[in-house]
Amino acid sequence: MKKKPVYEGDKPYIFISYAHANAPAVMQVVEELCDLGYRVWYDEGIEVGSEWPEYIASRLMHADLMIAFLSNAYMRSDNCRKEMHFALTKKIPLINIFLEETKLSPGMEMQIGNIFALMKYCMSEEVFEEKLLAAPQLTKDLSDTPVTGKTSPKEKKKKAAVPVDIYAAQEQEQAQRKKKKRRRFISFGVVFAILTALLVLVIVGWSTGLIARIMKRTEQAPIPNAPIEMEEITWHDSALEAAARAYSGIEDGPVSVADLTDLTELHIRGTTCSFDRGALPESEQTDELQNLTDLRWFPDLTCLFLEDQAITSLETLPPCGIKELILHHCAVTDLKGIGSLTLLRELDVTDCPLRQLNTLDLCLDLRHLSLIDCNVTDLSVVKPLTKLVEVSFSGCSLEGMETVFGLSSLSDVALYDCDLRGSFFYDFDAESRIVNLLLSDCELNSTRNLEDFSGLTTLTLIRTGETLDWSELKSLPSLKTVYADVSMKNTLEDVLEGSKIALEPAND
């Protein structure tokens, strides 16, 4: 940028005080003042650090206004500080323009604290020019052009300037910065809190099985509409056909769905079948059950009891309204297909070579689960079954039942011939909700945390923990009855003596 010529006459003029390091920014303002007709004098040749010449002192002494462009470079310049001190001493009118956030020395801060100042680094160019040209120190005698005749469009927007306390302005700016930081911190805190809450919900949901339950709910197949009552049935299994004919009394000819209404319970036992609708007699049956597809023709069936059947899988089960399924002494090895029973509430499997629970996790309304004399070792599939209240298992290990004990819905637990060595009473997630507990022929080596079973009302011990310390039983507030066999009687008599807990013989 080409510098404007300095004023050398005798008329009132403006003295520009600045550090040469800030020359580019200063010359922009000087050029604007010169273009508007103001008489301006500034140093064109003295470098920072050189001797302060008498000529500069003379020009400053005769100036009618000094405009100082303050910056950190200005504060480091001895010449600039001398110019400021000289102007203040001679009471020369002064305008301070801050080019950047500047750290003032204590002496400088004391001298210029209440002098008119403009924070140029905080303003747009347009706003700065308006404020500068509106300064009362820029009197008309400093310009060769009458103030009312200025043609600058920015001049037309001039407003009366109010003297500014530069330190108050700096404090205001710092307060605004702190406010912005505080807002960012609060925003970060809110986001962090939301993410933390979501993480906690995920952890709790996963550990309690709620997330698994929601996921399994989407996999459930809807129960189809009931078959048309007058529809004639085409049979796929002779055993179920025989049961239907025995119930309806139709020995020959077609059987319709209407003929099987009100049949709620069906018991197929070896070579015979029976059903419940009042007191109906059993009917002889010669065929073995092979295919469960025909169960869809029994619209009101809620309970199915299969006993001594050679069927090995339930994968032919159709979606239907069965709520109770009982399998005794059957050849079933897995529960494929049981997921179609979305309304199932009770499952009782006894003396079957069952190894896999398969899609049992789709039976989300299951309340009662009994697996006695089976070969199931992995019970993790029950995690989504958060409505499960009663369980009965045999031959299981403590590790294999970990998922079951993590269910907060449990209230009744019966275990037979299970290996419970370790932290059995500690492994329950909601031990205070256990109401009835039965342990028969189990290996148990610790009663640690027994005192946490505050909701326990009935305890049955059969050949389990004869040598252990059961003294904490007296501290259980809800315990009313302890059932024990002969082997446990002597141990428990001494423990419960003097308490209100009844000791009764157990049915072995």
Residue pairs with C-beta under 8 A, 6 or more apart in sequence:
1 24
1 27
1 28
1 31
3 27
3 30
3 44
4 27
4 30
4 31
4 34
4 40
6 40
6 41
6 42
6 44
7 13
7 39
7 40
7 41
8 41
9 39
11 39
11 141
11 144
12 39
12 64
12 65
12 139
12 141
12 142
13 39
13 40
13 41
13 63
13 64
13 65
13 142
14 33
14 38
14 39
14 40
14 41
14 63
14 64
14 65
14 66
14 67
14 142
15 41
15 42
15 59
15 60
15 63
15 65
15 66
15 67
15 87
15 92
16 26
16 30
16 40
16 41
16 42
16 43
16 66
16 67
16 69
17 60
17 66
17 67
17 68
17 69
17 80
17 83
17 84
17 87
18 26
18 42
18 68
18 69
18 74
18 80
19 48
19 69
19 71
19 73
19 74
19 76
19 77
19 80
20 47
20 48
21 48
21 71
21 73
22 69
22 71
22 73
22 74
22 99
25 69
25 99
26 42
26 69
26 99
29 67
29 69
29 97
29 132
30 40
30 42
32 129
33 40
34 40
35 152
36 133
36 143
36 145
36 150
36 152
36 155
37 143
37 144
37 145
37 150
38 138
38 142
38 143
39 142
39 143
39 144
41 59
41 63
43 56
46 52
46 53
46 56
46 79
48 73
48 77
48 79
48 80
49 77
49 78
49 79
50 79
52 78
52 79
52 82
56 79
56 83
57 86
60 66
60 83
60 86
60 87
60 90
60 92
61 86
61 90
61 92
63 92
64 92
64 93
64 139
64 141
64 142
65 92
65 93
65 94
65 95
65 137
65 138
65 139
65 142
66 83
66 87
66 92
66 93
66 94
66 95
67 94
67 95
67 97
68 74
68 80
68 83
68 84
68 87
68 94
68 95
68 96
68 97
69 97
69 99
70 96
70 97
70 98
70 99
70 102
71 98
71 99
71 100
71 102
72 100
72 102
72 103
74 80
74 81
74 102
75 81
75 102
75 103
75 104
75 105
75 108
81 108
84 108
84 111
84 112
85 111
87 94
88 94
88 111
88 112
93 137
94 112
94 115
94 116
94 137
95 115
95 116
95 117
95 118
95 132
95 135
95 137
95 138
96 112
96 115
96 116
96 117
96 118
96 166
97 117
97 118
97 120
97 132
98 117
98 118
98 119
98 120
98 121
98 166
99 120
99 121
100 121
101 121
101 170
101 173
104 112
109 167
112 166
113 165
113 166
113 167
114 163
114 165
115 163
115 166
116 135
116 136
116 137
116 161
116 163
116 164
117 164
117 166
117 169
118 128
118 131
118 132
118 135
118 164
119 164
119 166
119 169
119 170
119 173
120 128
122 169
122 173
123 131
126 154
129 154
130 154
130 157
130 158
130 159
131 161
132 138
133 152
133 154
133 155
133 158
134 158
134 159
134 160
134 161
135 161
136 160
136 161
140 146
140 147
202 211
204 210
205 211
205 214
206 212
207 406
207 429
208 386
208 406
208 407
208 408
208 429
209 383
209 384
209 385
209 386
209 406
209 407
210 386
212 361
212 383
212 384
213 364
213 384
213 385
213 386
215 384
216 361
216 362
216 364
216 384
217 364
219 339
219 362
220 339
220 342
220 362
220 364
221 319
221 339
221 340
221 342
222 319
222 342
223 319
223 320
223 321
223 342
223 343
224 296
224 319
226 257
226 299
227 257
227 296
227 297
227 299
228 257
229 256
229 257
229 258
229 261
229 299
230 256
230 257
230 258
231 256
231 257
232 254
232 255
232 256
233 244
233 254
233 255
233 256
233 257
233 294
233 297
235 241
235 244
235 294
236 291
236 293
236 294
237 287
237 289
237 290
237 291
237 292
237 293
237 294
238 287
239 268
239 273
239 285
239 287
239 288
239 289
239 290
240 289
240 291
240 292
240 294
240 295
241 255
241 294
242 273
242 283
242 285
242 286
242 287
243 266
243 268
243 273
243 275
243 283
243 285
244 255
244 259
244 260
244 294
244 297
244 298
245 251
245 255
246 273
246 275
246 283
246 285
247 259
247 260
247 263
247 275
247 277
247 280
248 255
248 259
248 260
250 259
257 297
257 299
260 297
260 298
260 299
260 300
261 299
261 300
262 277
262 300
263 275
263 277
263 298
263 300
263 301
264 276
264 277
264 300
264 301
264 302
264 303
265 275
265 276
265 301
265 302
265 303
265 304
265 305
266 273
266 275
266 298
266 301
266 303
266 304
266 305
267 273
267 274
267 275
267 276
267 305
267 307
268 285
268 289
268 305
268 306
268 307
268 309
269 305
269 307
269 308
270 307
270 308
270 309
271 284
271 285
271 286
272 282
272 283
272 284
272 285
273 282
273 283
273 285
274 280
274 282
274 283
276 303
288 309
288 310
288 311
289 306
289 309
289 310
289 311
290 310
290 311
291 316
292 311
292 314
292 316
292 317
292 318
292 337
293 316
293 318
295 301
295 304
295 317
295 318
295 320
295 322
296 318
296 319
296 320
298 320
299 321
300 321
301 320
301 321
301 322
302 321
302 322
302 323
302 324
303 322
303 323
303 324
303 325
303 326
304 322
304 324
304 325
304 326
305 326
305 328
306 326
306 327
306 328
306 330
307 326
307 327
307 328
307 329
307 330
308 328
308 329
308 330
309 327
309 330
309 331
309 332
310 330
310 331
311 330
311 331
311 332
312 331
312 332
312 333
312 334
313 332
313 333
313 334
313 336
313 337
314 332
314 334
314 335
314 336
314 337
314 338
315 336
315 337
316 337
317 337
317 338
317 340
317 341
318 340
319 340
319 341
319 342
320 340
320 341
321 343
322 341
322 343
322 344
323 343
323 344
323 345
323 346
324 344
324 345
324 346
324 348
325 338
325 341
325 344
325 346
325 347
325 348
326 346
326 348
327 348
327 349
327 350
327 352
327 354
328 348
328 350
328 351
328 352
329 350
329 351
329 352
330 352
331 352
331 353
332 349
332 352
332 353
332 354
333 352
333 353
333 354
333 355
333 356
334 354
334 355
334 356
334 357
334 358
335 354
335 356
335 357
335 358
335 359
335 360
336 356
336 358
336 359
337 358
337 359
338 344
338 347
338 358
338 359
338 360
338 362
338 363
339 358
339 359
339 360
339 361
339 362
339 363
340 362
341 363
342 362
342 363
342 364
342 365
343 365
344 363
344 365
344 366
345 365
345 366
345 367
345 368
346 366
346 367
346 368
346 369
347 360
347 363
347 366
347 368
347 369
347 370
348 368
348 370
349 370
349 371
349 372
349 374
350 370
350 372
350 373
350 374
351 372
351 373
351 374
352 373
352 374
353 374
353 375
354 371
354 374
354 375
354 376
355 374
355 375
355 376
356 376
356 378
357 376
357 378
357 379
357 381
357 382
358 381
360 366
360 381
360 382
360 385
361 381
361 382
361 383
361 384
361 385
363 385
364 384
364 385
364 386
364 387
365 387
366 385
366 387
366 388
367 387
367 388
367 389
367 390
368 388
368 389
368 390
368 391
369 382
369 385
369 388
369 390
369 391
369 392
370 390
370 391
370 392
370 393
371 392
371 393
371 394
372 392
372 393
372 394
372 416
373 394
373 395
374 394
374 395
375 395
376 396
377 396
377 397
377 400
378 400
379 393
379 396
379 400
379 401
379 403
379 404
380 403
382 388
382 403
382 404
382 407
383 403
383 406
383 407
385 407
386 407
386 408
386 409
387 409
388 404
388 407
388 409
388 410
389 409
389 410
389 411
389 412
390 410
390 411
390 412
390 413
390 414
391 404
391 410
391 412
391 413
391 414
392 413
392 414
392 415
392 416
393 401
393 404
393 414
393 415
393 416
393 418
394 415
394 416
394 417
394 418
395 416
395 417
395 418
396 415
396 418
396 419
397 418
397 419
398 418
398 419
398 420
398 421
398 422
398 423
398 424
398 427
401 418
401 427
402 427
404 410
405 427
405 428
405 429
406 429
407 429
407 430
408 429
408 430
408 433
409 430
409 433
410 428
410 430
410 433
410 434
411 433
411 434
411 435
411 436
411 455
412 434
412 435
412 436
412 437
413 434
413 436
413 437
413 438
414 436
414 437
414 438
414 440
415 438
415 439
415 440
415 442
416 440
416 441
416 442
417 440
417 441
417 442
418 439
418 442
418 443
419 442
419 443
420 439
420 442
420 443
420 444
421 443
421 444
421 445
421 446
422 445
422 446
423 446
423 448
423 449
424 444
424 446
425 431
425 446
425 447
425 448
425 449
425 450
425 452
425 453
426 448
426 449
428 434
428 453
431 449
431 452
431 453
432 452
432 453
432 454
432 455
433 455
434 453
434 455
434 456
435 455
435 456
435 457
435 458
435 478
436 456
436 457
436 458
436 459
436 460
437 453
437 456
437 458
437 459
437 460
438 459
438 460
438 462
439 460
439 461
439 462
439 464
439 465
440 460
440 462
440 463
440 464
441 462
441 463
441 464
442 464
442 465
443 464
444 464
444 465
444 468
445 468
446 468
447 465
447 468
447 469
447 470
447 472
450 470
450 472
450 473
450 476
451 472
451 475
451 476
453 476
454 476
454 477
454 478
455 478
456 476
456 478
456 479
457 478
457 479
457 480
457 481
458 479
458 480
458 481
458 482
458 483
459 473
459 479
459 481
459 482
459 483
460 482
460 483
460 484
460 506
461 482
461 483
461 484
461 485
461 488
461 492
461 506
462 484
462 485
462 487
462 488
462 506
462 508
463 485
463 487
463 488
464 488
465 488
465 491
466 487
466 488
466 491
467 491
468 491
470 491
470 492
470 495
471 495
473 479
473 482
473 492
473 495
473 496
473 499
473 501
474 495
474 496
474 499
474 501
479 501
480 500
480 501
480 502
481 501
481 502
481 503
481 504
482 492
482 496
482 501
482 502
482 503
482 504
483 504
483 505
483 506
483 507
484 492
484 503
484 504
484 505
484 506
485 505
485 506
485 508
486 505
488 506
489 503
489 505
492 503
493 503
496 503
